[in-house]
Amino acid sequence: MSTAGNLKQLRGQIDKLDLEILQSLSKRAGIAAQIGKVKSETGGEVFSAAREEEVLANILKASKGPLPEVTLKAIFRELISGSRAIQSIQRVAFLGPEYSYSHLAAIERFGQSSEYSHVGSIQAVFDEVARKHSNFGVVPLENSTDGRIADTLDCFIRNPTVKICSEIRMRVHHHLLANCQPSEIRRVYSKAQALSQCRQWLSKNLPNASMHPVNSTADAARLVQTEPFAAAVASRQAGVRYGLKTIFAAIEDHPENETRFAVIALQDSTRTGHDKTALIFQVSHTPGALADVLNVFKSNKINLTWIESFPYREAKGEYVFFVDFEGHRDDPKVKKTVKHLEEICDAVTPLGSYPISATSEE
């Protein structure tokens, strides 16, 4: 058979497989619609972080290649998103504008078939969820380079009805975007945290450029679109949106730079067997009080994955502590631990249990 004939035959096989995939997708969507009906009758939630994590884990475990993991996750993320939309369109609030890292994290979790609402502050994301204007919110929680996001922690203190139902861990890559030559750049715009995470690179490669913090990385890209001799530190997607060229890619000082986002809602997630639980506690300002709390986790063999202190203005300068740890609120040893904490702490506020997520690339 000629090369042209072989190519035609291979393309015919692709066309046939595409139709088979379409039939399978349609069949799957029909079953998803039936599931939605059952959930509606029983009061079940449309979005289930636990179930979606299970679906992705099963697919990745069964895959033998050649498609890479990132491709399979993207395909099934949109498939799940579309199937969820058949049941009900989910409204998701995030710290805007569009193409900010919070927006990209929201898409990573909920896909393109959700309805997104960008707001101007982290508190506004909490308000959207608390007032039931949005089903979910996406807020930054911590960064591996800069640490905690203080505004988010403060909002958890002030909004005790809001829970964490999922986490998104995203490897954040910053890119230098502009429409001029590197030697012509005189000003660099970005969010303060992004400039901080690229401080060494910018100092070495653009020593004569001045740094200008703005509200978000996406705002920086939008501003640079019309300003000569300026560059933005932002995501590649923001560059595409605002017609900017990627002058230098991945300029963050630490290649493993990662931001963890919390998905917030009015209820948390069911147990998967691979979970975290988050809570806030407050202890008396006495010697050994914190050590006593930490010993509770040790004695119950619970692994702490994060601990952060934070000043609580309403408590006369005292501090509250944020922790998350391995295990679900329904696990017997977690129940035992929380009960003990309630006995020795001045206050304990559960923030929810949710599946542990793997890191995704931005």
C-alpha positions in Angstrom: 0.0 0.0 0.0 1.2 3.5 -0.8 2.1 6.0 1.9 -1.0 8.1 0.9 -3.2 5.0 1.1 -1.8 4.0 4.5 -2.4 7.5 5.8 -6.0 7.4 4.6 -6.6 4.1 6.3 -5.1 5.3 9.6 -7.3 8.4 9.4 -10.3 6.2 8.8 -9.5 4.3 12.0 -9.3 7.6 13.9 -12.7 8.7 12.5 -14.2 5.4 13.6 -12.7 5.6 17.0 -13.9 9.2 17.4 -17.5 8.1 16.8 -17.1 5.3 19.3 -15.8 7.8 21.9 -18.7 10.1 21.2 -21.2 7.3 21.7 -19.5 6.4 25.0 -19.4 10.0 26.1 -23.1 10.4 25.4 -23.9 7.2 27.3 -21.8 8.4 30.2 -23.6 11.8 30.2 -27.0 10.0 30.2 -26.0 8.0 33.3 -24.7 11.3 34.9 -28.2 12.8 34.3 -29.7 9.8 36.1 -27.3 10.3 39.0 -28.3 13.9 39.1 -32.0 12.9 39.4 -31.2 10.6 42.3 -29.2 13.3 44.1 -32.1 15.8 43.6 -34.5 13.3 45.1 -32.3 12.5 48.1 -30.8 15.9 48.7 -27.3 15.0 47.5 -24.7 17.6 46.4 -23.9 18.0 42.7 -20.2 18.5 43.4 -18.5 15.8 45.3 -14.7 16.4 45.6 -14.4 12.9 47.1 -16.0 11.2 44.1 -14.2 13.3 41.5 -10.9 12.5 43.1 -11.8 8.8 43.0 -12.7 9.0 39.3 -9.4 10.6 38.4 -7.4 8.2 40.6 -9.0 5.2 38.9 -8.3 6.6 35.4 -4.7 7.4 36.1 -4.1 4.0 37.8 -5.6 2.2 34.8 -3.7 4.2 32.1 -0.8 2.4 30.4 0.0 5.4 28.1 0.9 6.8 25.7 -1.1 9.9 26.8 0.6 11.7 29.7 -1.1 12.1 33.1 -1.6 15.9 32.6 -3.5 15.3 29.4 -5.7 12.6 30.9 -6.5 14.8 33.8 -7.4 17.7 31.5 -9.7 15.5 29.4 -11.5 14.0 32.4 -11.7 17.3 34.2 -13.8 18.7 31.4 -15.8 15.5 31.0 -16.7 15.6 34.7 -17.4 19.4 34.5 -19.8 18.8 31.6 -21.5 15.9 33.3 -21.9 18.0 36.5 -23.4 20.8 34.4 -26.1 18.4 33.1 -27.2 18.0 36.7 -26.9 21.6 37.7 -24.7 24.6 36.7 -22.4 25.4 39.6 -21.5 29.0 40.4 -17.9 29.5 41.5 -16.5 32.8 43.0 -12.8 33.6 42.8 -10.5 36.5 43.5 -10.4 38.2 40.1 -10.0 39.3 37.5 -10.1 36.5 34.9 -6.8 34.8 34.2 -5.5 35.5 37.7 -4.0 32.4 39.4 -7.1 32.0 41.5 -9.1 31.9 38.2 -6.8 29.2 36.8 -7.0 27.2 40.0 -10.8 27.4 39.8 -10.8 26.1 36.3 -8.4 23.3 37.3 -10.9 22.1 39.8 -14.3 22.9 38.2 -13.6 22.9 34.4 -15.0 25.2 31.8 -18.7 24.2 32.2 -19.2 26.0 35.5 -20.3 29.6 35.9 -17.6 31.9 37.3 -17.9 35.1 39.2 -14.8 37.2 39.8 -14.8 39.5 42.8 -12.4 42.1 44.1 -11.3 40.7 47.5 -10.9 37.4 49.4 -13.6 38.6 51.9 -16.0 39.0 48.9 -15.4 35.4 47.9 -16.4 34.3 51.5 -19.4 36.6 51.3 -20.6 35.1 48.0 -20.5 31.7 49.5 -22.0 32.6 52.9 -24.9 34.4 51.2 -25.4 31.5 48.8 -24.8 33.7 45.8 -22.2 31.1 44.8 -22.0 27.4 45.4 -18.3 27.5 45.9 -15.4 29.9 46.3 -11.7 29.5 45.5 -9.2 31.4 47.8 -5.4 31.2 48.1 -4.4 29.5 51.4 -0.6 29.4 51.4 2.4 29.7 49.1 5.6 27.6 49.4 7.7 30.7 49.0 5.8 33.4 50.8 3.9 31.3 53.4 0.4 32.0 54.6 -2.2 34.2 52.9 -3.2 36.4 55.9 -6.5 37.7 54.4 -7.8 34.1 53.9 -6.9 33.0 57.5 -8.6 36.2 58.8 -11.7 35.4 56.8 -12.0 31.9 58.2 -12.0 33.5 61.7 -14.8 35.9 60.7 -16.9 33.4 58.7 -17.3 30.2 60.9 -20.1 28.8 58.7 -17.8 28.5 55.7 -16.0 25.2 55.3 -13.2 23.8 53.2 -14.5 21.1 50.9 -11.5 20.6 48.6 -8.0 21.8 48.1 -6.1 22.7 44.9 -2.3 22.5 44.8 -0.9 24.3 41.8 2.7 24.6 40.7 2.8 28.3 39.8 5.1 29.4 37.0 5.6 33.1 36.5 6.4 34.5 33.0 7.7 37.8 31.9 5.2 39.2 29.3 5.7 42.2 27.1 5.5 43.6 23.6 8.9 45.1 23.5 12.5 43.9 23.6 14.0 42.9 27.0 16.5 45.8 26.8 13.6 48.3 26.4 11.8 47.3 29.6 11.7 50.1 32.1 8.8 49.1 34.4 7.6 45.7 35.6 4.1 45.2 37.0 2.6 42.4 39.0 1.0 41.4 42.2 3.4 42.0 45.2 3.7 38.3 46.0 4.6 37.5 42.3 7.3 40.1 42.3 8.6 38.7 45.6 8.7 35.2 44.2 10.8 36.5 41.2 12.9 39.0 43.1 16.3 37.4 42.4 15.6 36.8 38.7 14.3 40.3 38.1 17.3 41.9 40.0 19.8 40.0 37.9 18.1 40.3 34.5 16.3 43.6 34.6 18.5 45.7 37.0 17.4 49.0 35.6 13.6 48.3 35.6 11.4 49.6 38.4 8.9 47.3 40.1 5.3 48.3 40.5 2.8 46.2 42.5 -0.8 46.0 41.3 -3.9 44.2 42.5 -3.3 41.0 40.5 -1.1 39.4 37.9 -3.9 39.6 35.4 -4.3 43.3 36.0 -0.6 43.7 35.3 -1.0 42.0 31.9 -4.0 44.1 31.0 -2.0 47.3 31.9 1.0 46.4 29.9 -1.1 45.8 26.9 -1.3 49.5 26.3 1.8 50.8 28.1 5.1 51.0 26.2 8.4 49.8 27.6 6.6 47.8 30.3 6.4 44.1 31.2 4.1 42.0 33.4 4.9 39.0 35.6 1.9 36.8 35.1 0.6 33.5 33.8 1.0 32.4 30.2 -2.8 32.4 29.8 -2.9 36.0 30.8 -0.4 36.8 28.1 -2.5 35.0 25.5 -5.7 36.9 26.7 -4.1 40.3 26.4 -1.9 39.7 23.4 1.5 39.8 25.1 4.6 37.8 24.1 6.3 35.5 26.6 9.7 37.2 26.7 11.1 34.8 29.4 9.3 31.7 30.8 9.3 30.3 34.3 11.2 33.1 36.0 10.3 32.3 39.6 13.3 32.0 41.9 12.2 28.6 43.2 11.2 26.1 40.5 9.1 24.2 43.0 7.0 27.3 43.8 3.5 26.1 44.7 0.3 27.7 45.9 -2.3 25.9 47.7 -5.9 27.0 47.3 -8.9 26.2 49.4 -12.3 25.5 47.8 -14.9 26.8 50.3 -18.6 26.0 50.6 -21.2 25.6 53.3 -20.3 22.0 53.9 -17.2 19.9 53.6 -16.5 16.6 51.9 -17.3 13.0 52.6 -14.6 10.5 53.5 -12.3 9.0 50.9 -9.7 7.3 53.1 -7.1 9.8 51.9 -8.2 13.0 53.6 -7.2 16.0 55.6 -9.0 17.9 58.3 -8.5 21.6 59.1 -9.5 23.5 62.2 -8.7 26.6 64.2 -8.0 26.5 68.0 -7.2 29.0 70.6 -5.4 28.3 73.9 -4.8 30.3 77.0 -1.7 32.5 77.2 0.1 30.2 79.7 3.4 28.2 79.6 3.1 24.9 77.9 -0.5 25.4 76.6 0.5 24.9 73.0 2.7 22.0 73.8 -0.2 20.3 75.5 -2.3 20.7 72.3 0.5 19.3 70.1 0.9 16.3 72.4 -2.8 15.4 71.8 -1.9 14.9 68.1 1.2 13.0 69.0 -0.6 10.7 71.4 -3.3 9.9 68.8 -0.7 9.3 66.1 -2.1 12.0 63.9 0.3 13.7 61.5 0.1 17.5 61.3 0.6 18.7 57.8 0.4 22.5 58.5 0.4 24.8 61.5 0.2 28.6 61.4 -0.3 31.1 64.2 -2.3 34.3 63.5 -3.1 37.3 65.7 -6.7 37.5 66.7 -7.6 41.2 67.1 -10.8 40.5 69.1 -8.8 38.5 71.7 -6.6 41.4 73.0 -3.5 40.6 71.0 -3.6 36.8 71.6 -3.1 34.3 68.8 -5.2 31.6 67.2 -3.7 28.6 65.5 -4.6 27.1 62.1 -3.8 23.4 61.6 -4.5 20.8 59.1 -3.7 17.1 59.6 -4.1 13.7 58.0 -7.5 12.0 58.5 -11.2 12.7 58.2 -13.6 14.1 60.8 -15.4 10.7 60.7 -12.3 8.7 61.5 -12.5 7.4 65.1 -9.0 8.8 66.1 -9.8 12.2 64.6 -13.1 12.3 66.6 -11.1 11.4 69.7 -8.5 14.0 69.0 -11.1 16.8 68.4 -13.0 15.9 71.6 -9.8 16.1 73.6 -8.8 19.5 72.0 -12.3 20.9 73.0 -11.5 19.9 76.6 -8.2 21.7 76.8 -8.5 24.6 74.4 -10.3 27.9 74.9 -12.0 27.4 71.5 -12.0 24.9 68.6 -13.6 25.7 65.3 -13.6 22.9 62.7 -13.0 24.1 59.1 -13.9 20.8 57.4 -12.5 17.6 56.0 -11.5 17.1 52.3 -9.6 14.9 50.0 -5.8 15.3 49.8 -4.9 16.5 46.3 -1.8 16.1 44.2 0.0 19.1 42.7 -1.0 20.2 39.2 1.1 22.3 36.8 -0.1 25.8 35.9 
